[in-house]
Amino acid sequence: MYLSKTKAEFAAEAMNECSTAATSPCPGGRPGRPFWNPEAFQFMYVPAFQFQPIPGASSYIYELTDEKGVIRSFTAKDCSANLEPVWRDIPEGVVKLTVTAADKDGNKTWQAGSRTFFKLASFPDDLPGPARGYREAALKTFEYALSKPFMQHWITEGTPHPDYNHYVYPSKMSYGIIIGMLSYAGLCPERADDAMKIAVACADYLIGITPKSGPMKGIPPTYQINFRPNPETRQNLKAAERINQCMMIYPPHVGIAYLELYKATGDKKYYDAAMEIACYFRDTVEENGSWMLIRDYTTGEAIAPDYCEALREFYPFFSELCSMTGDAVWKKLCDGCVAYAESAVESYNFGGQFEDSKCSVSYSNLSHYGATTLIRYYCENYADNEEKMAVADELMRFVEDQFVIWKRPSPWNKSRFDTSLWHTPCGLEQYGWHVPIDASTSDIYYTFMEMYKAGRGELHLAKAMALADSVTRAQQENGLIPTHWMDESYRKGKGMWINCMFYAADRLLKLADFLDSLK
């Protein structure tokens, strides 16, 4: 109905793309471009690795041993050559690579390096369809959430429920709940009253715990533990460790939620709260167009050298303010966000930024979010600019290469889970939590959809729909979309993050709307 090719044709197209170095995410090696993959352990597209040149070597012998012990080899002049000569023939699974120097007569001398990694399957032709329609799945999710005590508590008490652990992250949870409930209020008029009560109560509570004076005046907190009856025994350890810190990617999210609530209610206090956040960032922007990632919540001083992922976190907020006010200052800040995001393309240092993860050194904790945000920005603003879209193509392959699993996951990664139990296909969140997550899966398929809309080929829409179908199959009959897809206990709701679930529901709605427009 939406696609003109068969599943087999899409699978063949994907295999060809994954087997050609010309369509592989550039791993580095060019002047001024470092290798981004030293911590990567899975690859779908043709990789190359940085090994040490051996003095006097005339060539290098590459030997790749697959899971069955079959060895495939080729010779190259470079010790960091790509693996294109044998990549298509290597089956899915664990691969051991050794690169050995050879003299002018072709005799092996010294080993230049070795690497063990997992070769992922490319997009297959045998994935099942959806469990239900995308719009139906999204509505079931909102209905499920609205019925739960941790949501109803906002209506009855106006405070976070003490038994829902993730309320220790008030800014992150508030943004997700406000945006989710506003969306549901528009979709389901008969439940709009309760949905709006939750959104308002959540916003009012967050405003109430936001500093009214001092260096962080108007900036909502990232962490909070004192809403619990007994915070000493029932607190989240990460939040407790960082209670005096503020991760600065979250206030702009809250600002967006306040603006949306202002438009829905007409209550100016939400606009004023959003403007207070905006003015703080207007006055603290760095020369590179971004902001310091972590500040001391009591002194306002930066306490980490990292910068915020500006395009994803700040651009939507300032763009909305620019539309609402016409003030050029917000447009200038938007331009800075774009410039900072584009500066990451040469380094590929798309490091993960999460409130429960540590700041990481270069390439040790890559995530897809920085790349997918820039891809969508190019799709929405530069679909006719081939130079920009070529970058989007490469970034999309990087995201798929490192954060999508179509069939079998690697048997080992940095998590403790048995990967044979994972629900696939799926999207993975970050190297530090390299597990299937509903929000990551949704963010990635939404980006595939935007690539299709920008004219980059039907294969992108096929991939988008395949991942969205997987979300509907992961959804429980009661409407729950589990955050984690690692095993049965997680798929039944263990460790559920409400913001992730609402994001997944929102992306399903957006894909449903787009597909409806194609009819």
Backbone torsions as a table, in degrees:
resi	resn	phi	psi	omega
1	MET	NA	-44.2	-178.6
2	TYR	-103.4	-19.1	-172.7
3	LEU	-120.9	141.5	-175.0
4	SER	-96.2	-8.5	-178.0
5	LYS	-110.4	161.8	176.5
6	THR	-81.1	165.2	177.0
7	LYS	-59.6	-39.3	-179.9
8	ALA	-64.6	-38.0	179.3
9	GLU	-67.5	-40.4	176.7
10	PHE	-65.0	-40.2	179.8
11	ALA	-64.0	-40.4	178.5
12	ALA	-66.2	-40.1	177.7
13	GLU	-62.7	-42.2	179.5
14	ALA	-65.7	-41.7	178.6
15	MET	-61.8	-42.3	178.6
16	ASN	-62.4	-42.7	-179.2
17	GLU	-65.6	-38.2	-178.4
18	CYS	-76.0	-14.5	-174.0
19	SER	-101.6	2.0	-174.9
20	THR	-117.5	125.5	-177.7
21	ALA	-61.5	-29.3	-178.3
22	ALA	-64.5	-22.9	179.4
23	THR	-114.4	31.5	179.3
24	SER	-106.9	147.1	176.1
25	PRO	-60.1	122.0	-175.5
26	CYS	-59.4	118.1	-176.3
27	PRO	-80.1	-10.6	-176.8
28	GLY	125.6	-163.9	178.0
29	GLY	94.1	-17.6	174.4
30	ARG	-81.9	156.8	178.7
31	PRO	-53.1	127.3	177.7
32	GLY	80.7	4.5	-178.4
33	ARG	-124.1	107.2	-178.3
34	PRO	-74.9	162.4	171.2
35	PHE	-73.2	128.6	-178.0
36	TRP	-92.6	-8.9	-167.5
37	ASN	-103.2	23.6	-179.2
38	PRO	-63.3	-26.8	-179.3
39	GLU	-101.0	-1.0	-178.4
40	ALA	-76.3	144.2	178.7
41	PHE	-130.2	7.3	174.2
42	GLN	-138.3	146.5	-179.1
43	PHE	-145.4	138.1	174.7
44	MET	-109.6	-36.8	178.7
45	TYR	-96.7	163.6	-176.3
46	VAL	-57.4	117.6	179.3
47	PRO	-96.8	168.4	168.4
48	ALA	-143.0	151.5	-175.0
49	PHE	-130.0	150.7	179.2
50	GLN	-87.2	111.3	176.0
51	PHE	-117.7	165.7	-175.4
52	GLN	-83.6	123.3	176.0
53	PRO	-61.4	144.1	178.0
54	ILE	-102.6	121.7	-180.0
55	PRO	-56.1	134.2	177.8
56	GLY	85.4	-4.1	-179.5
57	ALA	-70.3	136.6	175.2
58	SER	-93.9	-26.1	179.0
59	SER	-160.2	177.5	179.9
60	TYR	-133.8	136.1	-179.6
61	ILE	-101.4	121.2	179.2
62	TYR	-100.2	125.8	177.6
63	GLU	-126.0	125.0	-179.0
64	LEU	-120.0	122.1	-178.5
65	THR	-108.2	122.8	-178.2
66	ASP	-88.2	-175.7	-174.8
67	GLU	-63.1	-26.2	-179.7
68	LYS	-91.8	3.8	178.6
69	GLY	87.8	3.6	178.7
70	VAL	-74.9	132.5	-179.1
71	ILE	-107.0	129.7	173.9
72	ARG	-119.8	138.5	-173.9
73	SER	-139.9	159.4	172.5
74	PHE	-156.6	166.0	-178.9
75	THR	-118.9	139.7	179.9
76	ALA	-140.3	159.5	177.6
77	LYS	-77.3	-23.6	-172.6
78	ASP	-104.8	140.2	177.5
79	CYS	-78.2	-6.5	178.6
80	SER	-123.7	38.0	-179.6
81	ALA	-71.6	154.8	175.4
82	ASN	-75.6	162.6	-172.7
83	LEU	-95.3	21.3	-176.6
84	GLU	-55.0	-39.6	-175.7
85	PRO	-55.4	-26.9	-177.1
86	VAL	-124.4	-3.8	-169.8
87	TRP	-59.4	-43.3	-177.3
88	ARG	-60.8	-32.4	-174.3
89	ASP	-84.9	-12.6	-178.7
90	ILE	-79.3	125.6	180.0
91	PRO	-75.6	163.8	174.3
92	GLU	-55.8	137.0	176.6
93	GLY	139.9	-173.4	-179.3
94	VAL	-72.7	136.0	-178.5
95	VAL	-130.3	135.3	173.2
96	LYS	-109.8	124.8	-179.2
97	LEU	-111.0	133.7	169.3
98	THR	-127.3	139.8	178.7
99	VAL	-121.2	119.3	-174.5
100	THR	-122.9	134.6	178.1
101	ALA	-70.9	150.7	177.0
102	ALA	-132.1	148.0	178.4
103	ASP	-82.8	-174.3	-174.9
104	LYS	-64.7	-19.1	178.8
105	ASP	-93.9	2.7	179.2
106	GLY	85.5	10.8	179.2
107	ASN	-84.6	137.9	178.8
108	LYS	-67.2	141.0	177.3
109	THR	-119.8	-85.1	-176.6
110	TRP	-118.3	148.0	177.2
111	GLN	-76.3	128.6	178.0
112	ALA	-84.3	-24.8	179.9
113	GLY	167.2	171.7	177.5
114	SER	-148.3	160.3	-178.7
115	ARG	-156.6	134.2	172.5
116	THR	-112.8	130.9	-176.6
117	PHE	-150.3	175.8	179.6
118	PHE	-112.2	126.8	174.5
119	LYS	-90.5	120.4	179.7
120	LEU	-83.2	150.4	172.0
121	ALA	-70.3	142.4	172.4
122	SER	-78.0	176.9	-176.0
123	PHE	-52.9	120.0	-174.4
124	PRO	-91.4	177.3	-178.3
125	ASP	-109.1	9.0	-173.3
126	ASP	-124.8	26.8	179.4
127	LEU	-77.9	140.0	178.8
128	PRO	-72.5	167.3	-179.1
129	GLY	-86.4	-167.9	-177.4
130	PRO	-75.9	155.0	174.9
131	ALA	-77.5	-27.3	179.1
132	ARG	-161.5	170.7	178.8
133	GLY	-63.1	152.4	-176.6
134	TYR	-63.2	-42.7	-179.4
135	ARG	-67.7	-41.2	177.1
136	GLU	-61.0	-42.0	-179.5
137	ALA	-63.2	-42.5	-179.6
138	ALA	-63.8	-44.8	-179.8
139	LEU	-63.7	-38.4	177.2
140	LYS	-62.1	-35.5	179.7
141	THR	-65.7	-48.5	179.6
142	PHE	-62.4	-41.1	179.2
143	GLU	-62.8	-41.8	177.5
144	TYR	-59.7	-49.5	-176.1
145	ALA	-62.2	-43.3	-176.2
146	LEU	-63.3	-24.4	-177.5
147	SER	-84.8	-11.1	-172.2
148	LYS	-82.5	147.0	-179.7
149	PRO	-57.2	-35.9	-177.6
150	PHE	-70.5	-13.0	172.9
151	MET	-98.2	-42.0	179.9
152	GLN	-62.8	-26.0	179.6
153	HIS	-58.9	-29.8	177.0
154	TRP	-64.8	-36.0	-179.5
155	ILE	-73.7	-45.1	-174.3
156	THR	-80.3	-33.6	-174.3
157	GLU	-120.0	-20.1	-178.7
158	GLY	71.6	20.0	-178.1
159	THR	-138.3	163.6	176.9
160	PRO	-68.6	143.2	179.7
161	HIS	-69.4	129.7	-175.0
162	PRO	-67.0	-16.1	-177.9
163	ASP	-96.7	0.4	175.7
164	TYR	-100.0	106.5	-167.5
165	ASN	-61.1	-34.2	-172.0
166	HIS	-75.2	-3.8	172.3
167	TYR	-68.4	-4.9	172.8
168	VAL	-68.0	-10.1	175.5
169	TYR	-111.2	75.6	-167.9
170	PRO	-63.2	-40.0	-178.2
171	SER	-67.3	-45.8	-178.2
172	LYS	-64.3	-45.4	-179.7
173	MET	-68.6	-39.7	-178.7
174	SER	-62.9	-44.7	178.0
175	TYR	-57.1	-49.7	-177.9
176	GLY	-61.4	-41.9	-177.7
177	ILE	-70.2	-45.3	-178.9
178	ILE	-60.9	-50.3	-179.5
179	ILE	-63.8	-41.5	179.4
180	GLY	-63.1	-43.9	-178.8
181	MET	-71.1	-34.3	175.1
182	LEU	-64.0	-40.2	177.8
183	SER	-63.9	-45.0	-178.7
184	TYR	-66.2	-36.9	178.6
185	ALA	-59.9	-36.6	178.5
186	GLY	-75.2	-28.4	-177.5
187	LEU	-83.2	-31.0	-171.0
188	CYS	-132.9	84.7	-175.4
189	PRO	-55.4	-32.7	-177.9
190	GLU	-71.5	-16.4	176.3
191	ARG	-110.4	5.8	-173.5
192	ALA	-62.5	-35.2	-176.7
193	ASP	-63.4	-49.0	179.0
194	ASP	-65.5	-40.8	180.0
195	ALA	-60.8	-42.1	179.6
196	MET	-69.0	-35.8	177.1
197	LYS	-61.1	-41.1	179.1
198	ILE	-65.4	-46.0	-178.8
199	ALA	-60.4	-45.2	-179.0
200	VAL	-66.1	-45.9	-179.2
201	ALA	-61.9	-40.1	-179.6
202	CYS	-64.9	-44.5	179.2
203	ALA	-65.7	-43.9	-178.9
204	ASP	-63.6	-38.6	178.3
205	TYR	-64.0	-44.3	-178.4
206	LEU	-65.3	-41.0	176.2
207	ILE	-60.8	-36.9	-178.8
208	GLY	-67.1	-26.9	-179.7
209	ILE	-101.3	7.9	179.0
210	THR	-88.3	137.8	-178.8
211	PRO	-56.6	136.0	178.4
212	LYS	-96.5	-5.0	178.8
213	SER	-157.6	174.0	177.6
214	GLY	93.8	-178.1	-174.1
215	PRO	-66.3	-22.8	179.7
216	MET	-110.9	31.3	179.3
217	LYS	-54.6	127.3	176.3
218	GLY	83.3	-3.9	-178.0
219	ILE	-96.8	113.9	-177.0
220	PRO	-66.7	148.8	-174.4
221	PRO	-74.3	149.7	174.3
222	THR	-82.7	-35.5	-174.4
223	TYR	-125.3	146.6	176.0
224	GLN	-157.9	134.5	177.5
225	ILE	-126.1	-11.2	-171.9
226	ASN	-83.3	8.7	174.8
227	PHE	-81.9	-11.9	-177.9
228	ARG	-82.3	148.5	178.1
229	PRO	-59.8	-35.2	-178.9
230	ASN	-135.5	77.9	-174.3
231	PRO	-62.7	-23.1	-179.3
232	GLU	-66.5	-31.8	-176.1
233	THR	-110.3	-10.4	-174.4
234	ARG	-131.0	42.9	-178.0
235	GLN	-110.4	153.7	173.4
236	ASN	-78.6	128.4	-172.7
237	LEU	-64.8	-38.5	179.5
238	LYS	-62.1	-44.3	179.5
239	ALA	-65.1	-39.0	-179.6
240	ALA	-65.3	-38.1	179.5
241	GLU	-66.1	-28.7	-170.4
242	ARG	-117.8	23.2	-172.1
243	ILE	-59.2	-27.4	-179.6
244	ASN	-99.1	17.6	178.0
245	GLN	-112.6	155.5	173.9
246	CYS	-130.4	120.6	174.9
247	MET	-87.3	117.4	-163.9
248	MET	-79.8	1.3	174.8
249	ILE	-77.6	-15.6	-173.8
250	TYR	-88.9	-34.9	177.7
251	PRO	-56.3	-38.3	177.3
252	PRO	-62.6	-34.8	174.9
253	HIS	-60.1	-45.8	178.4
254	VAL	-60.6	-39.8	178.5
255	GLY	-58.1	-41.6	177.3
256	ILE	-62.3	-44.7	179.9
257	ALA	-61.1	-42.3	178.4
258	TYR	-62.2	-42.2	179.8
259	LEU	-63.6	-41.6	178.9
260	GLU	-66.3	-37.3	178.6
261	LEU	-69.4	-35.6	176.2
262	TYR	-62.2	-43.8	179.5
263	LYS	-65.6	-32.5	-178.2
264	ALA	-79.7	-31.8	-173.9
265	THR	-109.3	-24.0	-174.4
266	GLY	77.2	4.3	-179.3
267	ASP	-80.8	115.6	-172.5
268	LYS	-69.3	-16.5	-178.9
269	LYS	-63.4	-28.1	179.1
270	TYR	-75.2	-37.8	174.9
271	TYR	-63.1	-43.5	-179.6
272	ASP	-63.4	-40.0	178.9
273	ALA	-65.4	-39.3	177.8
274	ALA	-65.0	-41.9	-179.3
275	MET	-66.2	-33.0	178.0
276	GLU	-65.1	-40.5	175.6
277	ILE	-63.4	-47.5	-176.8
278	ALA	-60.9	-42.4	-178.0
279	CYS	-67.0	-33.6	175.8
280	TYR	-60.2	-47.3	-178.0
281	PHE	-73.5	-30.4	173.0
282	ARG	-57.6	-38.0	-174.9
283	ASP	-88.8	-7.7	-175.7
284	THR	-122.1	13.3	-179.3
285	VAL	-66.2	142.3	178.9
286	GLU	-88.7	166.6	-178.0
287	GLU	-61.8	-27.4	-178.9
288	ASN	-81.3	0.2	178.7
289	GLY	92.9	-0.5	-179.8
290	SER	-115.7	-165.2	-178.2
291	TRP	-136.3	154.8	175.9
292	MET	-62.5	139.0	-170.5
293	LEU	-73.8	-41.5	-174.3
294	ILE	-129.4	131.4	177.1
295	ARG	-125.4	152.9	172.9
296	ASP	-71.1	124.8	-173.2
297	TYR	-73.2	-14.6	179.6
298	THR	-97.1	-32.4	-177.8
299	THR	-105.7	-21.3	-176.7
300	GLY	83.0	-1.9	-177.0
301	GLU	-78.9	144.1	174.6
302	ALA	-68.8	135.2	-177.7
303	ILE	-123.4	16.1	174.7
304	ALA	-151.2	149.5	-177.6
305	PRO	-81.1	-5.1	-175.0
306	ASP	-75.9	152.8	175.9
307	TYR	-108.9	156.8	-179.0
308	CYS	-73.0	151.3	173.3
309	GLU	-75.4	85.8	-162.3
310	ALA	-67.0	-40.5	-174.4
311	LEU	-66.1	-41.8	-179.2
312	ARG	-71.5	-42.1	-168.9
313	GLU	-91.6	-36.6	-171.2
314	PHE	-105.2	-36.2	-174.2
315	TYR	-55.2	-47.1	-179.2
316	PRO	-60.6	-35.5	-179.4
317	PHE	-67.3	-50.8	-177.9
318	PHE	-70.9	-31.5	176.5
319	SER	-63.5	-42.1	177.8
320	GLU	-65.0	-41.1	177.7
321	LEU	-64.5	-37.6	178.0
322	CYS	-61.6	-42.0	179.3
323	SER	-67.5	-37.6	-176.0
324	MET	-77.4	-34.5	-172.3
325	THR	-109.5	-26.1	-174.4
326	GLY	73.7	7.5	-178.2
327	ASP	-76.9	125.6	-175.6
328	ALA	-66.3	-18.7	-178.2
329	VAL	-63.0	-33.9	-178.7
330	TRP	-74.5	-33.8	175.4
331	LYS	-64.5	-39.6	178.6
332	LYS	-63.0	-41.4	178.0
333	LEU	-66.9	-36.3	175.1
334	CYS	-59.9	-45.1	-180.0
335	ASP	-61.2	-37.9	177.4
336	GLY	-65.5	-38.2	177.2
337	CYS	-61.1	-42.7	180.0
338	VAL	-65.1	-45.7	-179.4
339	ALA	-60.2	-41.5	179.9
340	TYR	-66.1	-42.1	179.7
341	ALA	-63.0	-41.4	-179.0
342	GLU	-67.8	-25.4	179.6
343	SER	-67.5	-18.4	-179.7
344	ALA	-81.3	-12.2	-175.6
345	VAL	-65.1	-39.9	-179.4
346	GLU	-69.7	-34.1	-177.7
347	SER	-89.4	-26.7	-173.7
348	TYR	60.0	24.5	-178.7
349	ASN	-88.3	67.0	-178.9
350	PHE	-86.3	70.9	-175.8
351	GLY	-71.9	143.8	178.6
352	GLY	-71.2	142.1	177.9
353	GLN	-130.9	105.8	-177.4
354	PHE	-138.2	146.2	-174.2
355	GLU	-67.5	-19.1	-179.5
356	ASP	-108.7	16.5	176.9
357	SER	-123.0	151.4	177.7
358	LYS	-76.9	156.5	169.2
359	CYS	-63.0	143.2	-172.7
360	SER	-123.2	150.5	175.5
361	VAL	-71.6	165.4	-173.1
362	SER	-51.0	129.1	172.5
363	TYR	71.5	-1.9	-177.2
364	SER	-79.6	-20.8	-179.1
365	ASN	-143.5	63.4	178.6
366	LEU	-67.8	151.9	176.8
367	SER	-140.1	162.8	-178.3
368	HIS	-83.2	-17.7	-166.6
369	TYR	-63.2	-42.4	179.4
370	GLY	-62.3	-40.8	-179.4
371	ALA	-69.8	-45.3	-177.9
372	THR	-65.3	-33.6	178.8
373	THR	-65.5	-43.4	179.2
374	LEU	-67.9	-38.4	176.3
375	ILE	-56.5	-50.1	-177.6
376	ARG	-65.2	-35.0	177.2
377	TYR	-61.5	-44.6	178.1
378	TYR	-65.0	-41.7	179.6
379	CYS	-60.8	-40.4	-176.3
380	GLU	-78.5	-26.0	-173.2
381	ASN	-118.5	-17.7	-173.9
382	TYR	-136.7	35.0	-177.8
383	ALA	-60.0	-24.8	-179.9
384	ASP	-96.6	4.0	-179.3
385	ASN	-102.2	103.7	-173.6
386	GLU	-64.0	-33.9	179.8
387	GLU	-64.5	-46.1	179.1
388	LYS	-66.2	-41.1	-176.6
389	MET	-72.6	-25.0	173.2
390	ALA	-65.0	-37.1	174.3
391	VAL	-64.8	-42.4	178.3
392	ALA	-60.3	-40.6	177.3
393	ASP	-57.8	-48.5	-177.3
394	GLU	-65.2	-41.6	179.0
395	LEU	-65.4	-36.4	179.3
396	MET	-65.0	-37.6	177.3
397	ARG	-68.1	-37.9	175.6
398	PHE	-59.1	-45.5	-179.7
399	VAL	-61.7	-47.4	-179.4
400	GLU	-64.8	-41.6	-177.8
401	ASP	-58.9	-43.1	-172.5
402	GLN	-100.6	-19.9	-169.5
403	PHE	-133.0	12.6	175.9
404	VAL	-123.9	137.7	172.7
405	ILE	-123.5	117.8	-180.0
406	TRP	-86.9	-33.9	-177.4
407	LYS	-132.6	-96.3	-173.7
408	ARG	-92.9	128.4	175.1
409	PRO	-77.2	165.3	172.0
410	SER	-60.5	141.8	178.6
411	PRO	-71.5	-13.8	178.0
412	TRP	-136.7	141.5	171.8
413	ASN	-156.3	-165.7	-174.8
414	LYS	-82.2	-2.0	176.2
415	SER	-94.6	170.1	-177.7
416	ARG	-96.8	7.0	-169.3
417	PHE	-91.3	151.6	174.5
418	ASP	-76.2	107.9	-173.1
419	THR	-69.6	-16.4	178.2
420	SER	-67.8	-14.9	-179.7
421	LEU	-93.7	-3.9	-174.6
422	TRP	-67.5	147.6	171.8
423	HIS	-85.2	123.4	-179.9
424	THR	-132.3	159.9	0.0
425	PRO	-70.4	160.4	-174.7
426	CYS	-159.1	169.4	172.3
427	GLY	-112.3	140.9	179.4
428	LEU	-100.7	151.3	-168.9
429	GLU	-85.5	-52.8	-173.3
430	GLN	-164.0	161.3	179.3
431	TYR	-59.6	-38.9	-178.5
432	GLY	-69.6	-18.0	176.7
433	TRP	-142.9	65.7	-170.6
434	HIS	-82.7	65.6	-175.5
435	VAL	-132.3	160.2	-178.9
436	PRO	-71.0	127.2	-176.2
437	ILE	-129.8	139.4	-178.9
438	ASP	-61.6	-43.4	-177.4
439	ALA	-67.7	-38.7	178.3
440	SER	-66.2	-45.0	176.7
441	THR	-56.8	-42.7	-177.5
442	SER	-70.5	-41.4	178.4
443	ASP	-61.4	-40.5	-178.0
444	ILE	-71.6	-44.2	-178.9
445	TYR	-69.8	-30.7	175.5
446	TYR	-63.9	-35.6	178.1
447	THR	-71.1	-39.1	172.8
448	PHE	-57.5	-42.6	178.9
449	MET	-59.9	-44.3	-179.9
450	GLU	-65.3	-34.5	175.9
451	MET	-64.0	-40.4	176.3
452	TYR	-63.5	-45.4	179.8
453	LYS	-60.1	-31.0	-180.0
454	ALA	-83.3	4.8	174.2
455	GLY	86.9	24.2	-176.9
456	ARG	-94.7	13.3	171.4
457	GLY	113.3	150.3	-176.7
458	GLU	-66.5	-25.6	-179.7
459	LEU	-57.0	-33.5	178.6
460	HIS	-63.8	-40.9	179.0
461	LEU	-69.6	-37.2	176.9
462	ALA	-60.3	-41.8	178.8
463	LYS	-68.6	-39.8	178.3
464	ALA	-59.3	-47.5	-177.2
465	MET	-68.3	-35.5	179.3
466	ALA	-64.1	-42.1	178.2
467	LEU	-70.9	-38.7	176.6
468	ALA	-64.3	-39.8	175.7
469	ASP	-57.4	-40.0	-179.4
470	SER	-64.1	-36.9	176.1
471	VAL	-60.1	-43.6	-179.0
472	THR	-66.9	-31.3	178.2
473	ARG	-75.9	-28.7	176.2
474	ALA	-75.2	-23.9	-178.7
475	GLN	-63.1	136.6	176.7
476	GLN	-78.5	161.4	-177.7
477	GLU	-62.4	-26.8	180.0
478	ASN	-78.8	-3.6	178.5
479	GLY	107.4	-15.3	179.1
480	LEU	-60.6	126.7	166.2
481	ILE	-100.0	109.3	-176.0
482	PRO	-66.2	146.3	177.7
483	THR	-72.1	-45.7	-177.2
484	HIS	-107.1	143.5	-176.9
485	TRP	-119.8	37.3	-171.7
486	MET	-87.2	-36.1	-179.5
487	ASP	-157.7	-176.9	-172.7
488	GLU	-63.2	-40.3	-177.8
489	SER	-65.7	-40.5	177.8
490	TYR	-70.0	-37.3	-178.6
491	ARG	-71.5	-15.4	174.9
492	LYS	-91.8	1.4	172.6
493	GLY	123.7	-3.4	179.1
494	LYS	-58.3	130.9	177.1
495	GLY	68.4	26.7	-176.6
496	MET	-68.1	133.0	175.1
497	TRP	-105.4	117.7	-174.8
498	ILE	-64.9	-34.3	179.1
499	ASN	-64.7	-38.3	178.4
500	CYS	-66.8	-41.5	-178.8
501	MET	-64.2	-42.0	178.5
502	PHE	-67.0	-36.0	177.3
503	TYR	-63.8	-43.2	179.3
504	ALA	-61.7	-41.0	178.8
505	ALA	-65.0	-40.5	-179.7
506	ASP	-63.7	-41.2	179.3
507	ARG	-66.9	-35.5	175.9
508	LEU	-61.4	-41.6	178.2
509	LEU	-63.2	-41.5	-179.0
510	LYS	-66.7	-38.6	176.5
511	LEU	-67.6	-40.1	177.9
512	ALA	-61.6	-43.9	178.5
513	ASP	-60.9	-42.7	-178.9
514	PHE	-65.9	-44.3	-179.9
515	LEU	-64.2	-36.2	176.0
516	ASP	-61.6	-34.5	-179.3
517	SER	-69.8	-17.5	-179.6
518	LEU	-86.5	-12.2	-176.5
519	LYS	-69.4	NA	NA
